[in-house]
Amino acid sequence: MTDMSYLDGNMLDGPLREVFAVDLSAATGRCQSCGMVGPMARLRVYSHAPGLVGRCPSCAEVMLRLVRAPDRAWLDLRGATFLEVPMPLDRPWAG
């Protein structure tokens, strides 16, 4: 196997900042448990915990957890197999 060059993880800052600067309610996700695919806006969100919990509308399994502190946030998407985010056409990545 040849040695492939790689970039430091800091190079993800710009591309990830573009992704998370969009409206995620328009994003499409797939439930890891039942395989249902749909917009994140259809999740059933519960706010009775220290954060927000988004459950699949089909099987009620947790797809998303979001906890916010004054100086940071934690986002857990272990219950989703992917998140497809619509991107504006006027800002293509230079990668």
Residue frames as qw, qx, qy, qz and C-alpha x, y, z in Angstrom:
[[0.000, 0.890, 0.456, 0.000, 0.00, 0.00, 0.00],
 [0.413, 0.446, -0.031, 0.793, 1.35, 3.42, -0.88],
 [0.245, -0.417, -0.454, 0.748, 1.64, 6.20, 1.66],
 [0.086, 0.734, 0.494, 0.458, -1.25, 8.57, 0.96],
 [0.165, 0.149, -0.266, 0.938, -0.87, 12.16, 2.04],
 [0.253, -0.695, -0.673, -0.012, -3.51, 13.57, 4.34],
 [0.009, 0.601, -0.054, 0.797, -4.52, 16.93, 5.75],
 [0.065, -0.026, -0.689, 0.722, -4.93, 17.92, 9.38],
 [0.051, -0.577, -0.814, 0.035, -8.52, 17.73, 10.68],
 [0.047, -0.570, -0.204, 0.794, -8.52, 21.51, 11.02],
 [0.032, 0.080, -0.563, -0.822, -9.16, 21.71, 7.28],
 [0.110, -0.477, -0.856, -0.164, -12.72, 20.50, 7.98],
 [0.069, -0.457, -0.422, 0.780, -13.54, 23.75, 9.78],
 [0.212, 0.268, -0.261, -0.903, -14.62, 25.65, 6.65],
 [0.367, -0.093, -0.780, -0.499, -16.65, 22.87, 4.99],
 [0.284, -0.411, -0.834, 0.235, -18.38, 21.88, 8.25],
 [0.008, 0.392, 0.291, -0.873, -19.14, 25.51, 9.03],
 [0.314, 0.100, -0.460, -0.824, -20.90, 25.74, 5.66],
 [0.379, -0.235, -0.873, -0.196, -22.91, 22.58, 6.34],
 [0.295, -0.492, -0.715, 0.399, -24.08, 23.62, 9.79],
 [0.025, 0.262, 0.069, -0.962, -24.93, 27.15, 8.68],
 [0.339, -0.139, -0.612, -0.701, -27.97, 25.83, 6.80],
 [0.660, -0.199, 0.208, -0.693, -31.48, 25.06, 8.03],
 [0.004, -0.207, 0.978, -0.024, -31.25, 21.45, 9.23],
 [0.572, 0.266, 0.572, -0.524, -35.04, 21.06, 9.35],
 [0.679, 0.569, -0.185, -0.425, -34.83, 20.73, 5.55],
 [0.074, 0.482, -0.869, -0.076, -32.19, 18.00, 5.84],
 [0.890, -0.020, -0.284, -0.356, -33.13, 14.37, 5.24],
 [0.190, -0.504, 0.805, -0.250, -32.11, 11.65, 7.64],
 [0.740, -0.019, -0.621, -0.258, -32.45, 7.88, 7.88],
 [0.692, -0.544, 0.297, -0.372, -33.38, 6.18, 11.15],
 [0.123, 0.466, -0.875, 0.050, -30.77, 3.62, 12.17],
 [0.439, -0.024, 0.799, -0.409, -33.44, 1.47, 13.80],
 [0.629, 0.437, 0.590, -0.254, -36.24, 1.15, 11.23],
 [0.456, 0.080, 0.582, 0.668, -34.68, 2.66, 8.08],
 [0.204, 0.859, 0.467, -0.050, -37.34, 5.35, 7.63],
 [0.413, 0.044, 0.174, 0.893, -36.05, 8.25, 5.51],
 [0.007, -0.851, -0.487, -0.196, -37.55, 11.69, 5.87],
 [0.158, 0.718, -0.128, 0.666, -36.99, 15.33, 6.70],
 [0.352, -0.022, -0.653, 0.670, -35.61, 16.14, 10.14],
 [0.310, -0.190, 0.087, -0.927, -38.59, 18.47, 10.59],
 [0.744, -0.223, -0.447, -0.444, -40.77, 15.34, 10.99],
 [0.432, 0.053, -0.778, 0.453, -38.90, 14.16, 14.10],
 [0.535, -0.740, -0.346, -0.215, -40.86, 14.15, 17.35],
 [0.348, 0.445, -0.436, 0.700, -38.83, 16.43, 19.61],
 [0.634, -0.653, -0.411, 0.047, -38.97, 16.14, 23.38],
 [0.218, 0.656, -0.279, 0.667, -37.62, 18.97, 25.52],
 [0.712, -0.646, -0.077, -0.264, -38.29, 17.53, 29.00],
 [0.886, -0.160, -0.105, 0.423, -34.65, 16.52, 29.49],
 [0.395, -0.660, 0.102, 0.631, -31.51, 18.61, 29.97],
 [0.062, -0.304, 0.536, 0.785, -31.45, 18.93, 26.17],
 [0.684, 0.338, -0.068, -0.643, -33.56, 18.14, 23.12],
 [0.420, -0.092, 0.895, 0.114, -34.27, 14.57, 21.98],
 [0.549, 0.361, -0.296, -0.693, -35.51, 13.92, 18.41],
 [0.543, -0.016, 0.833, -0.104, -37.31, 10.61, 17.92],
 [0.023, -0.009, -0.797, -0.604, -38.23, 8.85, 14.68],
 [0.554, 0.059, 0.102, -0.824, -41.91, 9.42, 13.79],
 [0.727, 0.121, -0.571, -0.362, -42.13, 5.82, 12.59],
 [0.759, -0.112, -0.622, 0.157, -40.56, 3.70, 15.36],
 [0.453, -0.867, -0.037, -0.206, -39.98, 6.30, 18.13],
 [0.830, -0.179, -0.077, 0.523, -36.24, 5.45, 18.47],
 [0.209, -0.870, 0.069, 0.441, -33.89, 8.33, 19.28],
 [0.724, 0.545, 0.165, 0.390, -32.24, 9.79, 16.17],
 [0.312, 0.608, -0.131, 0.718, -30.83, 13.03, 17.57],
 [0.533, -0.691, -0.354, 0.336, -29.77, 14.51, 20.89],
 [0.316, 0.622, -0.044, 0.715, -28.80, 18.16, 21.32],
 [0.544, -0.685, -0.340, 0.346, -27.56, 19.63, 24.59],
 [0.290, 0.747, -0.007, 0.598, -26.60, 23.28, 24.89],
 [0.556, -0.533, -0.291, 0.568, -24.43, 24.97, 27.50],
 [0.028, 0.933, 0.064, -0.352, -23.63, 28.68, 27.59],
 [0.039, -0.763, 0.506, 0.400, -20.31, 28.16, 25.82],
 [0.037, 0.271, -0.898, -0.344, -20.76, 24.95, 23.78],
 [0.808, 0.110, 0.057, -0.576, -23.20, 22.41, 22.36],
 [0.301, -0.211, 0.925, 0.097, -23.18, 18.62, 22.01],
 [0.713, 0.309, -0.178, -0.603, -24.86, 17.00, 19.01],
 [0.386, -0.177, 0.905, -0.002, -25.35, 13.23, 18.98],
 [0.655, 0.345, -0.252, -0.623, -26.62, 11.68, 15.73],
 [0.167, -0.261, 0.951, 0.009, -25.94, 8.02, 16.58],
 [0.527, 0.336, 0.714, -0.316, -29.56, 7.14, 15.81],
 [0.585, 0.735, 0.005, -0.344, -29.28, 8.36, 12.21],
 [0.836, 0.029, 0.382, 0.392, -27.33, 6.49, 9.53],
 [0.416, 0.201, 0.262, 0.847, -26.93, 9.65, 7.44],
 [0.062, 0.779, 0.324, -0.533, -27.95, 13.28, 7.25],
 [0.454, 0.387, 0.472, 0.649, -28.40, 14.70, 3.75],
 [0.111, -0.691, -0.232, 0.676, -28.14, 18.49, 3.88],
 [0.491, 0.755, 0.339, 0.271, -29.31, 20.65, 0.96],
 [0.475, -0.402, 0.083, 0.778, -26.57, 23.10, 0.04],
 [0.307, 0.845, 0.071, -0.433, -26.90, 26.44, -1.77],
 [0.821, 0.411, 0.248, 0.310, -25.65, 26.18, -5.36],
 [0.255, 0.922, -0.104, 0.271, -23.85, 29.52, -5.18],
 [0.288, -0.775, 0.538, -0.164, -21.21, 28.23, -2.69],
 [0.956, 0.136, -0.259, 0.011, -19.58, 25.05, -4.03],
 [0.724, -0.595, 0.252, 0.241, -16.70, 23.57, -2.06],
 [0.375, 0.808, -0.447, -0.073, -13.27, 24.20, -3.40],
 [0.606, -0.433, 0.667, -0.038, -12.14, 20.67, -2.69]]
